[in-house]
Amino acid sequence: MMIRSGFSMDWNLLPLRLLFVRVSLAVLIAFLMTSPLLIGQYAERSSLCGSGEPDIDASGRSVKNPRVRAIHSDDGNDTGSSAYFIRRDPYLAYQLGRNLNYREFRTRDGIFDRSIAGFGGPMVDPTCAKITTNNQTSCLGCHNLPPGNPGGGTNFAKDSGFGRNAPHYYGAGLMEMLGIQIRAEIMAQLDTDGDGWISVAESSAGPDPVVVYPGAAEAPIDFGNPGLTGGTTGIPRFNHIIRVWYGGDVGGTIQVVPGATEIDGNLTTHYNFAVVIWGWGQRVPPSALNPTNRAFIWDPIKVHSGLESYDPSTTDDPDGDGVSLPTLAGAIQFPATHRAPDEGNVLHPFGFSQDDPDGDGYLTEISEGDLDLGEWFMLNAPKPSFAGTRKQFGQGIQLMRKTGCAECHVTDWRIRKQDTIFEGDRRSFDFDVTWNEQAERLEGRLIELCDKIGQDYIPRREDYLVEGLFTDFRHHYMGEGFFEKAYDGHINAEWRTAPLWGVGSSFPWGHDGQSLTLKHVILRHGGEAEVSRERFESLDVKKQNQIITFLRALQLYDIESLPADIDGDDLISDHYHVAGVDTGIERFNAEWLFEIPVKIQGKTPSSTPFGPIEVNSFAATNLEDAYGLLLPFRIDSDLDGWPDAWDVAPLMPGYKDGLNN
């Protein structure tokens, strides 16, 4: 057993314990259902239609599993740990991560810090407060267009009263893999001695500019000059999408120097960096916000929900270069610039953090295992699609290239096959969505990207062509049309090139959401994009409308209701059977791909104002078994969110720490 908690299970007592837990769960659920204190605190809808309980959902789209902190392990044999789900039951891992993203957290989960709608983070002045904090109970509160999906579209106040537009994160895994790949390609050109750092000599000898090749037929992309502003001192002149940190000699090895802002030739002699894929733009430091999907979970869930993550995977940096070992999902992290807020300075003997940074009494509000599963969902999140034919797609790209828009909105990227430099496609599956011209609808196809070896599902790590992404992963000066007057009066005008996939569904538009039409956001372009805007303006109205129509066809979709070929027979059944029950049209629902698939309730009496009808209820009849609620590291006998393996009082609810309420 390799598990951070150090907890050891007596496997000989397991059958008796499971029998006891089944009984105790039933008793406790009955208690919770009748307690007036807790009736208003439902965050899940797990009961069957017709049961008379308030937590029912015939659509099956609500979160079904109770809130239980996931326990991290590196060993897939630790049944019910995050490693077990990712390696042995990857679709269940995906669903658990999906539900973490979509869950509405409650007071008893530790939601919010001591004040609601407070301020967080200073501006550069440095007295003015920046973002409004403690304002969402769920990731889905902002990322919700289309509803119930990893969407975007919500505008919220950040840096400025004009707001920021929340991005969708369809295809998040592909975005992250490309960001890490860009870094690897640049490092391969600069780090000639292979120590993981860029020295002054290496930065001076590096190519100017340093370029990256997207693959396919795309031109190389300039990421700036790796040389220092002062020759042998200063900062590298990279594009601002690259976040830099600095290191110096500590006991014969180069280590991160916290707080350093440049190479001074004395304390700091080397630099390292990450490519930041999430966030529109930050003035200080000048780059975007989060370099990985994992950081994209723990950072906003702290800012917007006051939930603090304890995450050793974020800080696992054995050689001190500011780059962690890969997580269970295979992504390196960057502790030099991005560290989860709960450092775990004081650990409970079971392994969870007792730090409680916000002082609200709720410990390890988001666990390392939670982040494993949330990251796995984001890695495998389906990508956007094009609601048109291949011919129409090609015609749209030709128009984009004619105006010069495709110089920044680079169409295609290729994820390189795993080798000594690149990591390959780390996903477990691809959900390929294309336009069916005869049916005039989008349709999906599930493609497995892993092989089952023994008990484990292992990603193949092959190459993959990411079509229709439309970004160069760089920051650009965008002119007055995109000026942001910050709270403190500073002007920000440099922004990350927005990926255009899904742009047709991503209303409103622009970093600030101030554009209510696609044409308006195009005409706002200036600065480095001024020539492209002028070319667009010079087109006749018909050609302009063709470009707008093309952009509108770059669409998001409802992942779980889209007709799709899931079983690989090249057909989409009107009566797709799972666990012996007709689920209706064949579609992607991860619950039906678990090792123990969810069995839906099926035909159930219902009523309308016009009389009784029969509905197909998608509530789960085998929730415990399908979701692994009785697995050793998942059992939560008292339903307080603390798994028994971490709970000092497993039969007495204690929402704060397993013991106290």
N, C-alpha and C positions, 0 to 999 in steps of 0.2 A: 504494500500500500504506500503510495506517494501522495500525501495530502498535507496541505499547509497546516491544518488544524492539529495534526499529530494525534487525532482521536483514533481509538482502536475499538472496533465492534466485536463483541462476543458472538461469533457466527453460530455457535451451537444453540444459543437462545433465540435465534432469529425467528423460527416458525411460531413459537409460543408468543413472542413479542408482536408479530404481525397479527395474530389472532386477537390479542389484547387490544392492539391499536384499532382494529376494525370496530370492536365494541366501543372503545373509548371515543372514537371519532363520531360514532352515531349518537352517543349520549351527549357529547359536547355540542354537536350541531343542533340537537334538539334544544339545548340550553340557549345557544346563541339566537336561534330563531324566535324564542319566546322572551328574550331580554329587551325591554323597551330602550335601554341605553344603547344597544348595538344595532337596532333595526335600521336606523338611518345611516349606517356606515357601510352599506354594501358597496363593494367595488367590483364584485364579480357577479355573474349571472349563471349559476350552475345547476339550478333545479329544473325538473321536467315540467313541461306544460301540463296543466290540469292538476298539479300537485297542491295548489292552493298557497304556495309560497310566493313571496314577492320577487324573488330573484330568478325569474324565468326569461328566456329569450328564444322564441321559436325560430328566429333567423340564424341562430348559432354563431353570430358574428361577435358577440360580447366575449370578454375574458371569462373563461370557465374555471381555470385553476385558481385555488386560493393563493394569497401572497405568502410565499415561503422563501426566505433567503437561500439562494443557491450556494452550495459549498464547492469551492474550487478544489480540484485535484489535477495532477499531471498524469494520473494512472486511470485508464479506461476500465480497469477492474473494480474501481471503487464505485459500486452500484448506486446510481442516483446522483453522483457528482457531476460537475460540468463536463469533465473529460469523458465520462461515461456517455452522456447524452450526445456530445459532439461526435464521438467515434463510433458508438454503437447504435444510436437512434438519431441521425442527423436532422430528420424532419421534425422530430419532437423538440430537439434543441432549437431549431428555427422558430417553432411555434412558441416556445417558452420565451425566447428573445423578443419575438413579435409582441407577446403579451406584456412583457416588461415595458416596451415602448408605448403601448396603448393603454396601460393600466392607469386608472385614476387613483392616485395615492391618497391616503386618509390621515387624519390626525394620529391615529394609533400606529401608523407606519413611520411617523416622525416628519411628516410633511411640513415644510416651511421652517424658518428659523424663528427667533423670538418675536419678530415683527413681520407683519404682512405688508407687501408693497413698500418695502424699504428701498434704500439706495445701495448700490454696489460699485466699487471701483472708482478711483479718481481719474479725471481727465488730466491732460498734460499741464494744466495751469499751476499747481496741482491741487486745487481746493474744490473745484466743481465736481459733484458726483456724476457718475456716468449712467449705468443702466439701472432701470427699475427692477428690483428683485422680488422673489417670493410672490409670483403672480400667476402660476400655472400649477395645476394638480397632475398634469399628464403631458408627455411629449406630444400627444395627439391634440393638445390644446392649441398648438401653433402649426404643427405639421399635419394638416387635416384636409387638404384639397387634392384629390377627391376624398370624401369622408371615409374613415376606417382604413386608410392606406398611408404609406410613408410619404405623404404629400407635403405641400407648403402653402404659400399664399397669404398667411396671416401677417399683418403688419404690427410691429410693436416698437416701442420707444427704446432706442439704443444709440448713444452718442449724440442724438439730435432729436428734437421734437417732431421732425418730419418722419422719423421711424425707419425701420429696417424690414425688409421683406423676407420672411422665413422661406428657405429653399426647400424643394422636395428632395428626398433622398432615395428615389428609385435608382437602381444601379450603383448604390453607394459602394459596394465592394469593388466594382470595376474602377470607380474613381480613386479609391484608396490604393488599389494595386498599381495604378498608373502613377500616382504621386510617389509611391515608394520606388517604383521602377525608374522614374526620372532621376531621383536622388542617386540610385545605384549607378545609372549611366554616367552621371556627372562625376561621382566619386571614382569610378573606374578610370576616368581621364585625368584626375588630379592627384589621387592618393597613390603615388608611384611606389612608395615603400610599404604600402599595405597595412599601416598601423591604425587605420580608421580616423586619422586626423589629416588636415591640410596644413603643412608647415609654410613658413614664409617663402622658402625656396620653391616649394611645390606650387604655391599660388602664383609666383612670378614666372615660372616655367610653363604654366598651364596655358591652354589655347585661349585666345581673346578674339571673339567671344567663345564661351563654351556652349556647344550646341547639343541638342537631343533630337533623335530621329523618331518621329511618331510611328513610322512603318507605313505599309501600303504605298501609296503614291505621293504622300505628303512631303513637303519641303522640310528641311531641318529647322529647328526652332532655337532661337537665340535666348539664352538664359543669363546673359550678362558677362561681365569680366570678373574672373576669380581673383585678379590682382588687388592689392591693398591700396587704399586711397592715398596713403603716404609713402608708397613704395615698399618699405620694410615694416611699416606700422600702419595702423588704421583699420578700416573695415573693408571686406571684399565688395566689389561693385556689381553684385548680382541683381537680377530682377527682384523686386520686393516680395514676390511670392515665396522666396526662400528665407527662412528664419535661421539666423546664425547665432551660435554661442562659441565661447572661447575657452581655451585650456592652456595649462602650463605644467612644467615639470614638478611632480610631487613624488619624491622618493625614487626617482629614476624612471617614472612613467608619466605620460601626459594624462592629466586629469582635468575635469571641468572646474573652472574657477567661477563659483557662483557670483552673479551680479556684474561680471566683467562685460564691458561694452565695446572693446576693441582689442587688437593686438598692440601691446606697448613695448614688446621686445624684452621685457624684464619679467613681470609676473605672468604675462600671457604671451605665448609664442606660436600657438596653433589655433585653427578654428574648425568647426564642424557645423552641420546644417541639416535642416529638414525642409521638404516642400509642403506647403500648407494648403490643403485642398478644400477646407470648409471655412466659410466666412467671407463676406464681401470685401472687407478691407479694414485695417486698423492703422491709425496714425503712429501709435507707439506700442510696440515696435512696428515699423512700416512693413506689414505683411497681412495675411489673413488671420484666421483665428485658431483652428484645430487641424493638426496634421494627420490625424487618424480617426477612424470611426469610433474607436474606444473612447478617445478624448471627446468626440462629438456626443457621447452619452454622458460621461461623468461631469463634464463642464457645464452644459446647460441645465442638467438636472439639479446641480447645486445652485446655479444662479436663479433659475426660474421656480424651483420647487423646494429649495433649502435642504435637499437630501444629499448627504455627504458620502462619498464612496471611499471604501478602504480597498486598495488595489495594488498589492505587491507586484503584479505583472507590469504595471506602469513604471515601476522604479527598479526593475530587475536589471541592473547595469554592472555586471561583474568586472569589466575592464575600465570603468570610469570614463568612457568616451561620450556619455550623454545619450547613448542609444541602448535600449533594452534588448534582451533576448526575445525571440518571437513569442507571441501569446499562443493560446490553444488554437486560435483561428489563423495563426501564421503571420501576424503583422508585428513588425518591430514598433516600439513606442519611443518617445523622446523625453525622458525624465529631465534632461537639462532645461527644457522650456515648458514641459507639460507634466505636472505631477498631480495625481488625484488628491483631493483636499484632506482626507483622513490619513495621516502618515503612519498610524499604527505604532506609535512610540510605546504604548502600554498595551500588551496583548493579554487576553484571557488565556488560561491554560488550554482551552479548547481551540484557540487560534484566531478568534475574531478580535477586532480592535476595540479597546475600551477608551479611546481618546476623547470621543464626543466633542469635536471642535466647536460646535455651536452651543454646547452647554444645555441642551434641552432634555438630556437624560436618555435619549434614544441612541443606541450604539449600532455601529456598522449599518447605517441606514440602507446603503447599497453595498452589496458584498462583491468580492472579487469574482465569485461564481456567477452572480447576476450579470456582471459586465462581460464575462465569457460568453454567455448566452445572448445578451444584447448585441455584442459584436458579431456573433455568428449569424444572427438575423440580418444585420446590415451587410455583411459580406455577401450573403446570398439573395439580397433583395432584388427582385426582378427589375430589369431596365425598362425605360420608356420605349415607345414604338412609333412607327410612321403609318398613319391611316391613309394609305394610298399605295399605288403600284410601284414596282421597282423603276419603271420608266419615269413616272412622275417624281420619284425621289431623285433620280439622276438629273432630270431637268431642273429641279429646284437647286441642286448643288451647282449646276452650271451658272445659274443666275447669281448665286451667292459668290461664285468666283469672279464673275464679270464685274460685280460692284466692288470687289476686294474684301467683302465681309468675311470670306473664308480664310483670309490671311491671319486673323485672330481666332475666329470661330472655326478652328481646324476640324475637318469633318471626321476623320477616322484615326484611331490609334490601335496599335497591336501590342497586346500583352505577350512578352517573350517567354518562351518555354524555359522551364527551370534548368539552370546550369550553375556555374561557379559565381556568376554575377547576379542573375535574375531568379525570381522565386516562382515564376509560372502562375497559372490560374489556380488560385487556392480554393475556389468555390466547390461545393458539393454537387450543384446542379445549375442548369441554365433554363430559364423560362423564356422561350423565344416567341415573341408576339409579332404576327404579320397580318397584312390585309388580305382578306378573302374577297376577291373582286366579284365572284358570283353571288355570294351571300351578302356582300356589302357590309362587312363587319370585321372587327379585329378578332383574331383567334390565336390561341396559345398552343405551344408544344413543349412538353417537359423533356429535357435532355439531361441524362445523368453524366456527371463529370468526375465520378469516383468509381472505384472498384471495391468490392467486398473481399477482404483478405483476412481469412479466419473470421473473427467476430467483428472486426473493425472495417469501417468505410474510409478508404484512403483516397483523397483527391489526386487526380492524375498529374496535375501541374503542367499541363500542356500549354501551347500558345493559344491566343484567342483574339480575333479581330473585333474590336469595339467600333461598330459602325454608327455614324450619325450622332457622335458625342458633341461636336462643335465647340471646342475650347482649346486654347493653347496652354492652359494652366499658368498664365502669366498675369501680372498686374500692368495696367496701362493708365496713363493720364487721359481722362475722358472729357476735359473741357468744362465750360461753365454750366452746360446743361445738366451735368451730373455733380455740380458742387453740392457739398453738404456743409451747412453752417452748423457747427457743433454747439452743444450747450454753452461751452466756454468761449465761443466766438471764433475758434480756429476753423479753417476751411480744409475739407478733405475732398480731393478730386481724383484720386487714383483708386481703381477698383479691379478686382479679379474678373477675367473674362468669363461671363456666365456661360455654362454649358447650355446649349439650346435644345438638347433633347428634352422633350416634355414641355417646351415653351408654349405650345398651343393651348395647354391646359393650366398654365401657371399664372393665371390672372391674380393680382395686377402685376405690372412689370417694372423693372428697374430695382436698384438696390434699396430704394426707399418706397417702392410700390406706388409711386406717384403717377405712373403712366397707366391709363385705363384702356389704351389700344396699343396694338403692336406697332402701328405706324408712328404713334407718338413717341414710343421709346426709341425707335430707329432715328427719328428726327432730332432727338436729344443728343445724339452722339456728336462729339467734337474732339478736340485735342488730337490724339493719335489716330482717331477714327474719322476725322473730318473729311478726308478725301473719299472714303467709302460712303459717308453720308451724302456728299455732293454727287457721287455717281448714282446713288439711289434716287436722289431728287431729279437728276437729269433724265431718268427713264420716263417713258410715257406711262400714263395711268394704268394701261393694261399690264405692262411689265411689273410695275409696282405692286399691283394686285396679285400677280402671279407669285411674287415673293411672299406677300402676306399670306396667301392661301397655302403655300408650302409650309410656312412657319406654323400656321394653325393645325396642320396635319401632323406635327411633331407632338404626339399626345401621350398623356398618362391614361390610365384605365383602372377600373376596379379589379384588383388582382384576383379576388376570390370568387367573382361571379362570371369572369370571362370564359366563354366556351373554349375548351382546350382538350387536346389529345394527351392524356396523362399516362395511359398504359402502353403507348407506342405502337398501336395497331393502325395508325394513319387515319383513324376515324374519330369523330366526336359523337359519342353515344347520347341519345336522348334519355336513356335510362341506365345511368352508371351505378352499378351495385357495389356497395362497400359493406363488408361484414354481413352480407345477406340482405341488406335493405336498399331499396331504390332511393338514390339521392337526387334523382332528376338529371339534368344535363351534365355531361362530363365537364369538370372544371378543376382548377388547382385549389385544393384545400389541404394544407399540410397535415391536418388532423387525420386525413384518410390515408396518409402515407407513413404513419407511425409504425413501429414494429408491432404494436397492438393497435390497430386502427380504431378511431372513435366510431362507435356504432350509434347512429342517430335514432331518435325516438320514432320518426316516421309519421304515418298518418295519424292525426290527432284531432278530435272534435274541437271546433272553435265557434265563435259567434260573430255576427255582424248586426248592424241595426235592421237588416232585412231578413234575418233568420240565421239558423245554424249552418255552418259549412265544415268541411274537413280540410285541414292544412297539413303540410309536410313539415313537421317540427325537426329542426337540426340540433336540438338539445342532445346532450350525450347521456346514454344509458349506462356506459361503462367508464365513467370519468376516472375513478381511482386507478383502474388497471391501465387505461390508455395513457394517462398523464403521469404514470409512475409515482402516484402519491404515497404508495406504501413501500417504496424502495428505501433501503437503509439510510441513505444520506438525504432523503427527501421527506421522510416521515415528520409530521408536525402534529402530534397527538392532541395538543390543546389549542391548535389553530391560532397561535399568537404571532405567527410569522417567523418564529425561531425553530428550525429543524431540531428534532430531539437530540441529534448528534452534537448540537451546540447549546442545548437548553438545560440550564441548571435545575429547572423544575418542569419537566416535560408534560406533567399532567395538571399544571396550574398556569393559566394564562398570565403572561407578563410581557406586554408589548414592547416595553423599553429595552429590556436586556434579557428576557426570558423569565424574569422573576418579578419585576416591578411594573406597575401600570402608571 
